[in-house]
Amino acid sequence: MNDKNNLKWFRASTPYINIHRDKKFVFFIGGDVVLDQNFENILNDITLLSSLGIRLVIIHGAEPQIITSLGDKEWPHSGLLHITSQELLPSILSGIAEAKLKLEAGLSKGHAAMRSELLVTSGNFVRAKPIGIKNGIDYQHTGATRYVNSAAIENLLNNKAIVLLSPFGHSPSGETFILDAHELAKNVASTLKAEKLIFFTADDGIQDRNKNIINELTESQLPLIPDRNQKKLADLALSACKNGVSRGHVINFKRDGALLEELFTLDGSGTQIVQKSYEQLREASPNDVAGILELISPLEKEGLLVKRPRELIETEVKHFRVIERDGMVVACAALYPFGSKGELACLATHAQYRNDNRGELLLKRIESDAKMQGLSAIFVLTTQAEHWFSERGFVEAAIEVLPESRKALYNYQRNSKYLEKKL
């Protein structure tokens, strides 16, 4: 990436920096991540997030470390969960400790370029309970989350510490139980009402049956996921979303920069998991004025749109409809009534999204709103988009048929064409 692209990327990330500041993110980092060559880059990116004011909780796994610690011993699996005997418990805890130590040491290094030193802390924030006997199988020291001490975690986060949690917990009687790390991440994120629950995996995201990455996943798309492990992550993230977490993410830990791309760019780099689509078409509000101006300014400079000062947009924002994507306005259009007809104006789409159908969606919304207002037709005045509108049912007519109140504002120097569509 050259310097100009770096500048462009940094400027585009500014809204996300503001949005994410002071938010709580919960990460799942598996034991395989700790062993990967990209591990140090991930830690550097996490350090960067901390420096930007994001409050971080990390739940780590330790599967490969546990396997190594067990040596020639087998950790039985029922098909649902591991079965943890008293005999195996010390070796399993040793493997967990190894993974935790590497994470803690790596985070404690901070980021040399930022001269930062991070406070990384852990403790008995999770109370556990035994799974017990299910379908005749005694899971012994395999447990489930009983309680997460959110007040203690929140206190540490408010003091800018990174909280690191291992996949085990103690019962009130002092027994130790091994927890499913993915489940623990979901439970912690839900208890904290975190902004994001982020799973690192070896895949670029969650794939459908045709092995295409699903950029945004909602509950209705779960049947599209053939991979059992990916479906588990999607289920956990959706469960968290139903319990107060804003969004889940599945990101490739092998690709350098994937985390930053997912958090600070429009399209991201993995799969975002939400209860409902993060792109919505809605009425504009005063908070959208800056986004609308950013969209229409380039078109005004090219002479494609008539220039509208900020003050005018602020007073007329009620006429606008916008498409918001991940907190940013990526398309807009306005409807101005003139007698029995309405003018479609300021139809604009972000440069990165002009090959999709957002213009069509806005046109349909404007038509629907015009009908609800009792208008008989909508019209546009255009200098270069005549064919686009003609393909969508607009018919050219003489300027003389303009509503009188609009004709008085017509700029004859622009020589715009008048196209109308009956409703």
Secondary structure as the mmCIF struct_conf table of DSSP 4:
data_model
#
loop_
_struct_conf.conf_type_id
_struct_conf.id
_struct_conf.beg_label_comp_id
_struct_conf.beg_label_asym_id
_struct_conf.beg_label_seq_id
_struct_conf.end_label_comp_id
_struct_conf.end_label_asym_id
_struct_conf.end_label_seq_id
HELX_RH_AL_P HELX_RH_AL_P1 ASP A 3 HIS A 20
TURN_TY1_P TURN_TY1_P1 ARG A 21 ASP A 22
STRN STRN1 LYS A 24 ILE A 29
HELX_RH_AL_P HELX_RH_AL_P2 GLY A 31 LEU A 35
BEND BEND1 ASP A 36 ASP A 36
TURN_TY1_P TURN_TY1_P2 GLN A 37 ASN A 38
HELX_RH_AL_P HELX_RH_AL_P3 PHE A 39 SER A 51
TURN_TY1_P TURN_TY1_P3 LEU A 52 GLY A 53
STRN STRN2 ARG A 55 HIS A 60
HELX_RH_AL_P HELX_RH_AL_P4 GLU A 63 LEU A 70
TURN_TY1_P TURN_TY1_P4 GLY A 71 ASP A 72
STRN STRN3 HIS A 77 HIS A 77
BEND BEND2 GLY A 79 LEU A 81
STRN STRN4 HIS A 82 HIS A 82
STRN STRN5 THR A 84 THR A 84
TURN_TY1_P TURN_TY1_P5 GLN A 86 LEU A 88
HELX_RH_AL_P HELX_RH_AL_P5 LEU A 89 SER A 108
TURN_TY1_P TURN_TY1_P6 LYS A 109 LYS A 109
HELX_RH_3T_P HELX_RH_3T_P1 ALA A 112 MET A 114
TURN_TY1_P TURN_TY1_P7 ARG A 115 ARG A 115
STRN STRN6 LEU A 119 THR A 121
BEND BEND3 ASN A 124 ASN A 124
STRN STRN7 VAL A 126 PRO A 130
STRN STRN8 ILE A 133 LYS A 134
TURN_TY1_P TURN_TY1_P8 ASN A 135 GLY A 136
STRN STRN9 ILE A 137 ASP A 138
STRN STRN10 GLN A 140 GLN A 140
TURN_TY1_P TURN_TY1_P9 HIS A 141 HIS A 141
STRN STRN11 THR A 142 THR A 142
STRN STRN12 GLY A 143 VAL A 148
HELX_RH_AL_P HELX_RH_AL_P6 SER A 150 ASN A 158
TURN_TY1_P TURN_TY1_P10 ASN A 159 LYS A 160
STRN STRN13 ALA A 161 LEU A 165
BEND BEND4 PRO A 167 PRO A 167
STRN STRN14 PHE A 168 HIS A 170
TURN_TY1_P TURN_TY1_P11 PRO A 172 SER A 173
BEND BEND5 GLY A 174 GLY A 174
STRN STRN15 THR A 176 ILE A 178
HELX_RH_AL_P HELX_RH_AL_P7 ALA A 181 LEU A 192
TURN_TY1_P TURN_TY1_P12 LYS A 193 LYS A 193
BEND BEND6 GLU A 195 GLU A 195
STRN STRN16 LYS A 196 THR A 201
BEND BEND7 ALA A 202 GLY A 205
STRN STRN17 GLN A 207 GLN A 207
TURN_TY1_P TURN_TY1_P13 ARG A 209 ASN A 210
BEND BEND8 LYS A 211 LYS A 211
STRN STRN18 ILE A 213 ILE A 213
BEND BEND9 ASN A 215 ASN A 215
STRN STRN19 GLU A 216 LEU A 217
HELX_RH_3T_P HELX_RH_3T_P2 GLU A 219 LEU A 224
HELX_RH_AL_P HELX_RH_AL_P8 ARG A 228 LYS A 242
TURN_TY1_P TURN_TY1_P14 ASN A 243 GLY A 244
STRN STRN20 ARG A 247 ASN A 252
TURN_TY1_P TURN_TY1_P15 PHE A 253 LYS A 254
BEND BEND10 ARG A 255 ARG A 255
TURN_TY1_P TURN_TY1_P16 ASP A 256 GLY A 257
HELX_RH_AL_P HELX_RH_AL_P9 ALA A 258 PHE A 264
BEND BEND11 THR A 265 ASP A 267
BEND BEND12 SER A 269 GLY A 270
STRN STRN21 THR A 271 ILE A 273
BEND BEND13 GLN A 275 LYS A 276
BEND BEND14 TYR A 278 TYR A 278
STRN STRN22 GLU A 279 GLU A 283
HELX_RH_3T_P HELX_RH_3T_P3 PRO A 286 ASP A 288
HELX_RH_AL_P HELX_RH_AL_P10 VAL A 289 LYS A 301
TURN_TY1_P TURN_TY1_P17 GLU A 302 GLY A 303
BEND BEND15 LEU A 304 LEU A 305
HELX_RH_AL_P HELX_RH_AL_P11 ARG A 310 GLU A 316
HELX_RH_3T_P HELX_RH_3T_P4 VAL A 317 HIS A 319
STRN STRN23 PHE A 320 ARG A 325
TURN_TY1_P TURN_TY1_P18 ASP A 326 GLY A 327
STRN STRN24 MET A 328 PHE A 338
TURN_TY1_P TURN_TY1_P19 GLY A 339 SER A 340
STRN STRN25 LYS A 341 THR A 349
HELX_RH_3T_P HELX_RH_3T_P5 ALA A 351 TYR A 353
TURN_TY1_P TURN_TY1_P20 ARG A 354 ASN A 355
BEND BEND16 ASP A 356 ASN A 357
HELX_RH_AL_P HELX_RH_AL_P12 ARG A 358 MET A 372
TURN_TY1_P TURN_TY1_P21 GLN A 373 GLY A 374
BEND BEND17 SER A 376 SER A 376
STRN STRN26 ALA A 377 THR A 382
BEND BEND18 THR A 383 GLN A 384
HELX_RH_AL_P HELX_RH_AL_P13 GLU A 386 SER A 390
TURN_TY1_P TURN_TY1_P22 GLU A 391 GLY A 393
STRN STRN27 VAL A 395 ALA A 397
HELX_RH_3T_P HELX_RH_3T_P6 ILE A 399 VAL A 401
BEND BEND19 LEU A 402 LEU A 402
HELX_RH_AL_P HELX_RH_AL_P14 GLU A 404 LYS A 407
TURN_TY1_P TURN_TY1_P23 ALA A 408 LEU A 409
TURN_TY1_P TURN_TY1_P24 TYR A 412 ASN A 415
HELX_LH_PP_P HELX_LH_PP_P1 SER A 416 SER A 416
STRN STRN28 LYS A 417 LYS A 422
#
